Amino acid sequence: MSENPQKLSFDQLVQQGQLEFDHQNFHQAASFFEMAYNQKQEIDLNRILVGTLYEDQQFSLANVYLQDFLDDYLNTERLFKLAINVLLKNQNFIYAREMAGFADPIWAAAAIEQIENEERIIRTQMAVTQKELVQSFYHLSDGDFAKQRQRFESSFKLPLHEWWSGSKFLLLDPYINPLIRSSLIETAQKLQIDEKVDFYWIDHKIYQVNPSKIKPLLALPEYTKLKKRLDEELGADDPIANDMLTSNLRMQTSLLYPKISAGIFEGDYWIDEMINQYQGADRLSRMSDSQRKIFDQVEKTIDEIVRSEHAADDHAPKR
C-alpha cells in the first residue's frame, strides 16, 4: 500500500489489517490493527488484535493488550480459550487459573487440564529458570515494597504447587509488607485453595485461615458496610473526594484482609477520621486508643508503599 499508514483513518487501518490477515500476513496485519487500536480502544478490535498477535507469535504483546478487556474474554468459549492460550504462552499459570475460576465450569475443566499439562512441561524444559523464580519468591522480603511487589507478580509464572508452597512460607515472614501478605491470601481465595494456613497479621500475631472459606474483599459485609457509611457521609456533592477516599478505603481494608472486623471495630469513627484528614478538618477524633493505634499503623504502611512506588518510578528508565 503506497499511502503512509500513519495517515490512514481508523476504518482504513482496520480494513487493511483484515486484508493482510486474510492473506495470513499476520505481522503486517497486527501492525495495522495496533495503529487502529491506538486511535480507538474498542473491545471488538481488541479481540482481533490479541488474536492476530497470537498468530504472529508476539505472545508478550498479546498479553499486554489482553489485560485491557480481560473480563470480556469470559463471554464466549472461543475468546476464553484465546485468553488462556495467551496467558500460558507467557507462563502466567496463576493468572490462567484465576481466570478459569470465573469461567463456565465445562470450559474451566478443560482449561485446568491444559494448565496442568503446561506446568509439567515447564518444570522439565525450563528447570533452571523455574528454580531461579522459586528462589526469588522465597526471598521476597529482601528490599522495599516496590521490589516485593515485582517479585510477587513474577511468582505468578510458577506452577500452582510451587507457588502455594512458597506462599505458605511467606505468609509467616514478618518482614514482608502486609499488603503483599494479604495479596497472597486474596490470590489463594480466588484459586479456592481448600487448606488451613497460618499467617502473620498486622498486629504481629499469627492467625489461621482457609482461603476457600472466605469471600473476596469487596464482597465482605465489613467492607460494604464501611463503603455505605462513606457514601452516606459524602453524598453525591463531592464525587472526587468519594473516589479518592474509596480508593484509600480499599487499600486500608486490603492491608487488614481477611481480618477486617478485627482491624476496624469502630467503623463510623474510622470513616469520620478518613474524611477529617482529607478535608484538613481539626475535629476531635472519637476513636478509642486501640482503634487509633491500628488506624495510624495502616496509614503509615500506606505512606511507605506510596513512597516506595514513587522512588521506583523515579529510577525507572525514561522513554
GUTOR-881953 format. One line per 3 residues: number of its first residue (from 1); their letters; for each residue x, y, z of N, C-alpha, C. Coordinates in steps of 0.001 Angstrom, whole numbers, plus 500000, padded with zeros to 6 digits. Example, Ala and Ser with C-alpha at 12.3 -4.5 7.8 and 13.67 -1.06 7.14 Angstrom:
1) as) 513190/494310/507800/512300/495500/507800/513200/496700/507800 ~ 512850/497750/507080/513670/498940/507140/512900/500030/507870
***
This chain:
1) mse) 500856/498810/500000/500000/500000/500000/500887/501233/500000 ~ 500700/502112/499023/501600/503246/498836/501364/504356/499838 ~ 500125/504526/500306/499819/505613/501224/500451/505372/502582
4) npq) 500930/506445/503218/501534/506358/504535/500508/505829/505539 ~ 500791/504675/506208/499815/504098/507150/499450/505061/508270 ~ 500388/505938/508647/500130/506880/509742/499017/507865/509393
7) kls) 498726/508025/508102/497712/508980/507669/496360/508324/507416 ~ 496298/507010/507571/495048/506304/507314/494057/506519/508457 ~ 492782/506502/508142/491738/506613/509162/491605/505296/509908
10) fdq) 490848/505320/510961/490604/504113/511757/490036/502996/510888 ~ 488987/503300/510145/488342/502288/509300/489293/501751/508239 ~ 490124/502624/507673/491078/502192/506652/492132/501264/507234
13) lvq) 492597/501568/508452/493590/500725/509108/493019/499342/509407 ~ 491781/499299/509885/491140/498014/510186/490952/497218/508897 ~ 490514/497902/507856/490293/497236/506567/491600/496656/506016
16) qgq) 492673/497446/506090/493960/496977/505590/494493/495824/506441 ~ 494265/495924/507759/494682/494845/508641/493956/493555/508326 ~ 492665/493660/508057/491880/492471/507731/492352/491849/506420
19) lef) 492714/492700/505457/493216/492217/504171/494514/491426/504364 ~ 495405/491977/505173/496666/491288/505442/496420/489982/506209 ~ 495480/490016/507119/495162/488815/507908/494622/487713/506999
22) dhq) 493756/488082/506068/493165/487105/505150/494227/486418/504307 ~ 495333/487129/504076/496447/486558/503316/497493/485932/504251 ~ 497128/485816/505525/497988/485214/506551/499302/485971/506737
25) nfh) 499256/487265/506429/500396/488135/506718/500176/488722/508118 ~ 500337/487865/509118/499926/488236/510469/500741/489398/511053 ~ 502012/489464/510723/502841/490544/511260/502375/491897/510742
28) qaa) 502128/491981/509437/501641/493237/508866/500238/493552/509375 ~ 499408/492513/509483/498042/492717/509974/498059/493276/511393 ~ 498897/492696/512234/498986/493156/513624/499423/494616/513685
31) sff) 500330/495007/512787/500802/496387/512761/499664/497351/512446 ~ 498834/497011/511462/497700/497867/511107/496656/497897/512226 ~ 496359/496723/512795/495379/496676/513881/495863/497464/515098
34) ema) 497163/497401/515371/497707/498120/516527/497611/499633/516319 ~ 497888/500091/515094/497754/501521/514811/496300/501966/514956 ~ 495363/501128/514514/493948/501453/514661/493552/501482/516132
37) ynq) 494076/500512/516899/493745/500424/518325/494278/501630/519093 ~ 495405/502157/518650/495947/503359/519292/495054/504574/519071 ~ 494259/504525/517987/493299/505600/517736/492018/505418/518543
40) kqe) 491591/504180/518667/490305/503911/519318/490354/502542/519994 ~ 490260/502546/521342/490350/501292/522095/488970/500633/522187 ~ 488607/499911/521145/487322/499226/521107/487491/497753/521456
43) idl) 486484/497205/522116/486575/495817/522556/486663/494843/521387 ~ 485900/495073/520328/485934/494161/519185/487305/494165/518527 ~ 487893/495346/518403/489220/495441/517808/490264/494829/518738
46) nri) 490054/494956/520030/490977/494357/520992/491060/492843/520776 ~ 489918/492219/520570/489886/490770/520364/490628/490389/519082 ~ 490415/491195/518031/491089/490937/516753/492598/491121/516900
49) lvg) 493000/492199/517589/494420/492500/517774/495112/491396/518579 ~ 494500/490989/519685/495099/489948/520523/495227/488642/519739 ~ 494181/488288/518997/494215/487063/518199/495276/487109/517115
52) tly) 495441/488268/516488/496438/488414/515428/497857/488357/515993 ~ 498077/489023/517119/499388/488976/517765/499725/487549/518191 ~ 498725/486805/518621/498937/485406/518998/499353/484589/517776
55) edq) 498668/484805/516652/499017/484089/515417/500427/484451/514966 ~ 500844/485701/515234/502178/486163/514844/503235/485805/515887 ~ 502823/485073/516914/503702/484633/517997/504326/485794/518773
58) qfs) 503617/486930/518785/504017/488051/519644/503253/487915/520966 ~ 503598/486880/521713/502814/486497/522875/502869/487531/524008 ~ 504014/488121/524212/504147/489112/525280/503278/490332/525010
61) lan) 503303/490819/523768/502485/491983/523411/501004/491629/523437 ~ 500664/490427/523015/499269/489970/523075/498771/489998/524513 ~ 499624/489611/525443/499254/489602/526855/499002/491016/527371
64) vyl) 499785/491973/526905/499606/493369/527321/498227/493878/526913 ~ 497844/493653/525671/496543/494131/525191/495388/493309/525765 ~ 495638/492043/526064/494609/491196/526664/494089/491794/527959
67) qdf) 494982/492412/528741/494599/492944/530048/493577/494078/529946 ~ 493498/494746/528785/492585/495882/528641/491122/495477/528800 ~ 490777/494283/528319/489378/493824/528369/489312/492368/528843
70) ldd) 490130/492026/529827/490283/490626/530227/488954/489972/530604 ~ 488120/490667/531366/486852/490076/531813/485943/489710/530639 ~ 486050/490459/529554/485184/490195/528395/485552/488906/527676
73) yln) 486734/488399/527952/487143/487142/527328/486483/485935/528003 ~ 485655/486188/528993/484874/485124/529624/483512/484937/528947 ~ 483218/485779/527959/481879/485791/527371/481614/484630/526423
76) ter) 482646/484158/525725/482466/483026/524816/483608/482038/525008 ~ 483357/480788/524652/484381/479759/524814/485588/480040/523931 ~ 485351/480552/522726/486461/480833/521809/487384/481901/522383
79) lfk) 486799/482971/522913/487605/484043/523488/488309/483579/524757 ~ 487623/482779/525549/488222/482246/526776/489444/481391/526444 ~ 489318/480541/525440/490453/479702/525042/491620/480551/524555
82) lai) 491313/481609/523805/492364/482510/523335/493093/483136/524512 ~ 492344/483608/525499/492954/484237/526670/493843/483251/527427 ~ 493358/482037/527624/494142/481017/528327/495422/480705/527547
85) nvl) 495299/480604/526227/496475/480324/525400/497511/481441/525514 ~ 497051/482682/525501/497970/483820/525618/498654/483804/526980 ~ 497887/483584/528022/498444/483559/529377/499477/482437/529531
88) lkn) 499178/481286/528974/500096/480157/529107/501356/480339/528268 ~ 501234/480979/527115/502421/481265/526305/503363/482216/527050 ~ 502798/482997/527975/503598/483884/528804/503907/483267/530169
91) qnf) 503570/481985/530304/503803/481223/531538/503127/481865/532758 ~ 502000/482502/532534/501242/483108/533629/500248/482077/534176 ~ 500790/481087/534873/499966/479961/535322/498923/480373/536364
94) iya) 499323/481219/537290/498399/481601/538356/497275/482471/537798 ~ 497608/483423/536921/496571/484241/536294/495615/483362/535479 ~ 496162/482367/534787/495315/481478/533995/494352/480704/534888
97) rem) 494852/480251/536034/493986/479527/536973/492922/480458/537563 ~ 493307/481694/537857/492330/482657/538356/491202/482851/537341 ~ 491587/483013/536075/490580/483230/535038/489676/482020/534887
100) agf) 490256/480829/534963/489453/479612/534866/488428/479531/535988 ~ 488779/480103/537141/487869/480078/538276/486605/480890/538065 ~ 486636/481817/537115/485468/482652/536826/484713/482194/535577
103) adp) 485217/481165/534914/484647/480740/533635/483557/479685/533810 ~ 482882/479402/532720/481921/478308/532677/482626/477038/533154 ~ 482000/476266/534050/482657/475080/534621/483185/474100/533584
106) iwa) 482470/473930/532488/482920/472995/531446/484182/473528/530776 ~ 484184/474845/530461/485387/475450/529874/486542/475367/530867 ~ 486227/475635/532132/487263/475679/533168/487942/474321/533327
109) aaa) 487175/473254/533280/487734/471912/533458/488774/471618/532379 ~ 488445/471957/531144/489398/471742/530048/490618/472641/530207 ~ 490392/473877/530672/491492/474824/530851/492453/474355/531943
112) ieq) 491916/473862/533055/492770/473383/534149/493628/472215/533690 ~ 493055/471334/532893/493823/470211/532346/494958/470726/531458 ~ 494659/471744/530648/495673/472350/529779/496769/473029/530608
115) ien) 496352/473733/531659/497308/474429/532527/498237/473425/533217 ~ 497658/472358/533748/498470/471350/534444/499475/470700/533496 ~ 499063/470486/532260/499973/469910/531276/501133/470866/530988
118) eer) 500820/472157/530849/501867/473153/530600/502797/473287/531804 ~ 502254/473147/533000/503085/473202/534207/504091/472048/534225 ~ 503639/470865/533825/504548/469704/533779/505662/469934/532761
121) iir) 505298/470504/531632/506295/470765/530576/507326/471779/531050 ~ 506863/472848/531692/507773/473925/532101/508736/473451/533174 ~ 508292/472560/534036/509182/472030/535076/510363/471286/534456
124) tqm) 510124/470652/533322/511179/469874/532662/512031/470738/531735 ~ 511369/471518/530896/512092/472260/529862/512765/473525/530366 ~ 512268/474095/531461/512840/475337/531979/513139/475203/533466
127) avt) 513757/474096/533825/514014/473788/535237/514892/474838/535896 ~ 515913/475316/535181/516830/476307/535757/516108/477620/536013 ~ 515345/478075/535032/514587/479329/535181/513569/479226/536305
130) qke) 512896/478102/536384/511911/477897/537444/512569/477892/538821 ~ 513756/477284/538914/514474/477271/540185/514832/478686/540619 ~ 515252/479519/539669/515594/480908/539976/514356/481685/540435
133) lvq) 513202/481418/539796/511951/482076/540192/511555/481687/541613 ~ 511695/480409/541923/511353/479931/543260/512243/480587/544309 ~ 513540/480653/544034/514475/481270/544974/514155/482749/545180
136) sfy) 513841/483438/544083/513483/484850/544178/512209/485036/544996 ~ 511252/484125/544814/509984/484196/545531/510197/484006/547038 ~ 511005/483015/547400/511256/482747/548817/512012/483894/549496
139) hls) 512750/484677/548717/513477/485832/549265/512725/487135/548979 ~ 511414/487030/548902/510587/488179/548546/510753/489350/549512 ~ 511039/489083/550772/511113/490154/551765/512364/491010/551630
142) dgd) 513312/490590/550787/514511/491405/550561/514127/492637/549741 ~ 514308/493821/550308/514014/495040/549561/512747/495727/550029 ~ 512468/496884/549421/511299/497678/549790/510045/497138/549111
145) fak) 508928/497864/549292/507659/497364/548765/507690/497180/547256 ~ 508264/498135/546520/508279/498056/545058/508963/496772/544586 ~ 510070/496411/545225/510783/495190/544861/509980/493961/545263
148) qrq) 509333/494027/546419/508494/492903/546857/507328/492699/545894 ~ 506711/493790/545473/505584/493685/544533/506039/493058/543217 ~ 507208/493464/542753/507731/492922/541496/507951/491413/541597
151) rfe) 508509/490964/542721/508745/489536/542902/507432/488787/543084 ~ 506477/489422/543751/505148/488809/543913/504505/488576/542548 ~ 504555/489583/541675/503960/489452/540342/504690/488403/539508
154) ssf) 506021/488340/539651/506797/487339/538909/506460/485926/539365 ~ 506038/485785/540615/505728/484453/541146/504542/483813/540445 ~ 503738/484607/539733/502578/484062/539033/502991/483212/537829
157) klp) 504293/483210/537532/504817/482364/536469/505233/480989/537001 ~ 505005/480768/538285/505288/479468/538889/504061/478547/538776 ~ 504272/477248/538644/503141/476308/538740/502484/476420/540114
160) lhe) 501244/475990/540207/500469/476168/541431/501155/475550/542656 ~ 501667/474332/542529/502270/473659/543687/503428/474478/544244 ~ 504321/474933/543366/505469/475708/543801/505037/477063/544358
163) wws) 504041/477665/543723/503567/478977/544188/502955/478871/545589 ~ 502126/477873/545810/501445/477748/547099/502422/477345/548195 ~ 503390/476507/547885/504409/476127/548873/505185/477364/549326
166) gsk) 505563/478212/548360/506263/479443/548698/505382/480412/549453 ~ 504121/480491/549069/503185/481422/549717/503003/481078/551191 ~ 502880/479793/551498/502696/479383/552895/503905/479770/553740
169) fll) 505073/479685/553163/506288/480106/553857/506287/481625/554064 ~ 505910/482368/553029/505967/483833/553078/504895/484436/553978 ~ 503781/483752/554146/502708/484276/554998/503135/484400/556458
172) ldp) 504213/483735/556799/504720/483802/558172/505975/484665/558285 ~ 506349/485314/557191/507538/486177/557186/507146/487570/557687 ~ 507620/487990/558864/507225/489288/559422/507799/490482/558664
175) yin) 508760/490240/557773/509407/491339/557063/508762/491650/555713 ~ 507756/490879/555364/507019/491149/554131/505973/492227/554390 ~ 505823/493133/553437/504811/494174/553576/503421/493538/553768
178) pli) 502626/494051/554705/501299/493472/554960/500414/493386/553714 ~ 500584/494317/552783/499774/494282/551565/500136/493080/550700 ~ 501403/492706/550688/501820/491526/549931/501246/490265/550573
181) rss) 501314/490203/551914/500761/489021/552604/499269/488881/552328 ~ 498539/489990/552429/497098/489911/552179/496815/489584/550712 ~ 497693/490033/549814/497520/489723/548387/497727/488236/548127
184) lie) 498636/487614/548875/498813/486172/548765/497533/485444/549175 ~ 496909/485911/550253/495666/485293/550714/494538/485551/549712 ~ 494466/486768/549177/493441/487092/548180/493580/486203/546951
187) taq) 494817/485995/546514/495045/485136/545350/494630/483701/545654 ~ 494986/483213/546835/494600/481859/547231/493080/481731/547305 ~ 492408/482813/547708/490945/482798/547756/490365/482674/546344
190) klq) 490941/483421/545397/490477/483332/544003/490696/481932/543448 ~ 491783/481302/543865/492095/479956/543393/491327/478880/544159 ~ 490593/479322/545197/489785/478410/546021/490621/477259/546595
193) ide) 491774/477629/547152/492642/476639/547790/492031/476236/549134 ~ 491703/474969/549249/490994/474461/550431/491998/473849/551406 ~ 492633/474706/552165/493647/474265/553131/493826/475337/554199
196) kvd) 493869/474925/555449/494117/475877/556520/495588/476277/556512 ~ 495834/477577/556651/497199/478067/556603/497390/479153/557655 ~ 498552/479194/558266/498877/480227/559246/499385/481477/558533
199) fyw) 499058/482644/559092/499565/483886/558515/499846/484908/559605 ~ 500835/485721/559354/501277/486784/560268/500494/488040/559922 ~ 499789/488589/560913/498906/489738/560649/499567/491037/561091
202) idh) 498875/492129/560860/499417/493460/561111/499659/493739/562602 ~ 499029/492958/563480/499239/493142/564928/500399/492303/565455 ~ 501162/491698/564518/502347/490902/564857/501996/489578/565543
205) kiy) 500772/489120/565331/500351/487831/565868/500027/486893/564707 ~ 499989/485589/564998/499736/484583/563975/498304/484062/564092 ~ 497635/484005/562937/496254/483523/562869/496175/482437/561793
208) qvn) 494981/481887/561616/494787/480817/560646/493592/481134/559758 ~ 493704/480741/558481/492613/480974/557539/492591/479858/556504 ~ 491396/479541/556036/491221/478644/554891/490739/479506/553730
211) psk) 491586/479758/552730/491221/480688/551647/489910/480355/550941 ~ 489584/479072/550837/488355/478694/550121/487093/479017/550916 ~ 487252/479311/552209/486095/479551/553073/485794/481038/553275
214) ikp) 486584/481919/552677/486360/483358/552849/485907/483987/551535 ~ 485333/485175/551646/484837/485893/550483/485893/486859/549960 ~ 485758/487272/548689/486645/488318/548177/486463/489595/548985
217) lla) 487482/490419/549014/487460/491636/549815/486199/492464/549594 ~ 485897/492799/548335/484788/493719/548057/483418/493092/548291 ~ 483383/491774/548532/482110/491102/548822/481894/490905/550315
220) lpe) 482884/491254/551117/482754/491091/552566/481771/492119/553135 ~ 480890/491699/554016/479937/492651/554608/480634/493763/555383 ~ 481802/493468/555956/482538/494502/556684/482941/495640/555750
223) ytk) 483378/495273/554535/483771/496312/553572/482553/497076/553066 ~ 481500/496357/552679/480326/497030/552115/479684/497972/553131 ~ 479740/497619/554394/479194/498490/555437/479998/499784/555543
226) lkk) 481321/499675/555487/482184/500856/555543/481976/501736/554309 ~ 481855/501106/553152/481647/501861/551907/480307/502592/551937 ~ 479287/501934/552464/477972/502564/552569/478031/503778/553477
229) rld) 478728/503658/554593/478886/504774/555528/479617/505939/554868 ~ 480650/505631/554091/481393/506671/553384/480497/507393/552383 ~ 479710/506636/551638/478793/507235/550661/477750/508119/551337
232) eel) 477253/507676/552484/476244/508451/553212/476823/509771/553709 ~ 478056/509733/554168/478679/510940/554712/479019/511955/553620 ~ 479479/511468/552490/479900/512380/551417/478771/512724/550465
235) gad) 477834/511794/550308/476749/512025/549371/477268/512132/547950 ~ 476517/512826/547112/476918/512994/545706/477502/514381/545465 ~ 477737/515127/546542/478201/516509/546396/479656/516610/545974
238) dpi) 480462/515621/546348/481897/515692/546061/482376/514342/545515 ~ 482096/514053/544224/482470/512754/543653/483985/512513/543647 ~ 484778/513573/543529/486237/513418/543536/486713/512911/544892
241) and) 486179/513522/545954/486530/513080/547305/486089/511638/547526 ~ 484892/511308/547037/484380/509944/547205/485291/508939/546509 ~ 485715/509257/545290/486591/508350/544547/487924/508163/545270
244) mlt) 488496/509262/545740/489803/509189/546398/489715/508416/547710 ~ 488685/508704/548496/488554/508028/549784/488144/506567/549616 ~ 487391/506263/548547/487055/504869/548264/488316/504075/547931
247) snl) 489194/504684/547133/490470/504028/546814/491291/503807/548076 ~ 491279/504811/548956/492030/504685/550201/491427/503604/551104 ~ 490091/503539/551124/489416/502521/551933/489753/501121/551432
250) rmq) 489810/500965/550116/490169/499655/549560/491587/499269/549966 ~ 492485/500245/549946/493864/499976/550347/493921/499607/551831 ~ 493214/500363/552654/493206/500092/554094/492674/498692/554393
253) tsl) 491545/498358/553800/490933/497053/554069/491743/495919/553456 ~ 492434/496199/552349/493319/495182/551763/494436/494839/552725 ~ 494985/495852/553386/496057/495623/554352/495583/494758/555523
256) lyp) 494307/494870/555865/493758/494147/557012/493127/492804/556637 ~ 492939/492555/555345/492311/491321/554861/493110/490106/555322 ~ 492424/489045/555797/490976/488833/555813/490310/489203/557141
259) kis) 491050/489868/558049/490514/490168/559383/490113/491648/559473 ~ 489222/492071/558598/488847/493483/558554/488135/493909/559836 ~ 487221/493098/560326/486460/493485/561512/487346/493539/562754
262) agi) 488426/492759/562764/489357/492818/563892/490226/494061/563823 ~ 490388/494603/562605/491188/495808/562448/490375/497082/562529 ~ 489140/497028/562019/488257/498201/562050/487017/497817/562843
265) feg) 487042/498102/564128/485922/497735/565001/485127/498963/565450 ~ 485544/500145/565003/484776/501379/565202/484598/502036/563839 ~ 483773/501364/563027/483651/501740/561621/483241/503177/561385
268) dyw) 482246/503667/562122/481771/505040/561921/482877/506048/562235 ~ 483592/505822/563319/484669/506734/563705/485834/506655/562706 ~ 486060/505456/562180/487123/505261/561179/486834/506109/559935
271) ide) 485597/506025/559441/485207/506804/558260/485262/508298/558567 ~ 484802/508689/559758/484865/510103/560150/486300/510617/560102 ~ 487218/509808/560597/488629/510235/560632/489206/510329/559220
274) min) 488820/509421/558342/489264/509496/556951/488820/510808/556309 ~ 487554/511161/556529/487008/512389/555947/487659/513608/556573 ~ 487857/513585/557895/488511/514707/558584/489904/514964/558023
277) qyq) 490667/513910/557824/492021/514061/557309/492016/514570/555876 ~ 491082/514079/555074/491002/514526/553681/490641/516012/553599 ~ 489724/516430/554445/489262/517818/554427/490176/518758/555219
280) gad) 491128/518189/555944/492013/519014/556765/491293/519627/557947 ~ 490225/518967/558370/489414/519498/559474/490070/519178/560816 ~ 489983/520126/561724/490587/519969/563055/489509/519571/564055
283) rls) 488879/518399/563760/487815/517917/564639/488375/516891/565615 ~ 487788/516815/566778/488228/515881/567796/487852/514458/567384 ~ 488835/513582/567335/488582/512188/566975/487881/511466/568119
286) rms) 486901/510645/567757/486173/509873/568760/486676/508433/568847 ~ 487770/508144/568133/488342/506801/568170/488904/506477/569556 ~ 488792/505195/569910/489463/504729/571117/490961/504648/570840
289) dsq) 491756/504549/571878/493207/504474/571709/493605/503241/570898 ~ 492924/502124/571142/493264/500887/570429/492925/500992/568946 ~ 491801/501667/568619/491441/501842/567220/492369/502853/566545
292) rki) 492722/503903/567262/493645/504911/566744/494996/504286/566406 ~ 495460/503363/567238/496751/502713/567017/496761/501967/565689 ~ 495682/501233/565405/495598/500484/564148/495461/501441/562969
295) fdq) 494636/502487/563121/494450/503462/562053/495790/504084/561664 ~ 496544/504520/562663/497836/505162/562394/498819/504179/561765 ~ 498773/502927/562215/499668/501920/561657/499341/501655/560183
298) vek) 498063/501578/559872/497633/501356/558489/498042/502524/557606 ~ 497819/503748/558077/498169/504934/557290/499685/505035/557090 ~ 500451/504668/558095/501916/504678/557979/502376/503673/556929
301) tid) 501751/502502/556927/502109/501470/555953/501777/501925/554541 ~ 500618/502562/554369/500235/503068/553050/501220/504128/552584 ~ 501619/505007/553488/502593/506046/553147/503912/505429/552692
304) eiv) 504356/504377/553356/505595/503692/552976/505460/503058/551593 ~ 504287/502495/551307/504035/501891/549995/504103/502950/548900 ~ 503436/504065/549123/503405/505147/548126/504804/505691/547870
307) rse) 505563/505915/548937/506919/506442/548775/507816/505452/548032 ~ 507648/504160/548315/508436/503145/547631/508113/503107/546142 ~ 506829/503199/545810/506416/503180/544400/506904/504427/543672
310) haa) 506847/505582/544310/507331/506818/543692/508834/506740/543444 ~ 509561/506192/544396/511009/506049/544241/511331/505110/543080 ~ 510540/504039/542945/510749/503093/541844/510477/503765/540505
313) ddh) 509428/504614/540455/509105/505339/539225/510224/506306/538856 ~ 510812/506961/539870/511892/507928/539604/513126/507249/539027 ~ 513350/505985/539390/514530/505265/538927/514258/504427/537684
316) apk) 512985/504421/537255/512639/503641/536056/513203/504320/534817 ~ 513600/503538/533797/514138/504132/532567/513093/505027/531897 ~ 513508/506175/531471/512620/507124/530799/512496/506751/529325
319) r) 511250/506822/528825/511024/506503/527401/511340/507723/526542
***
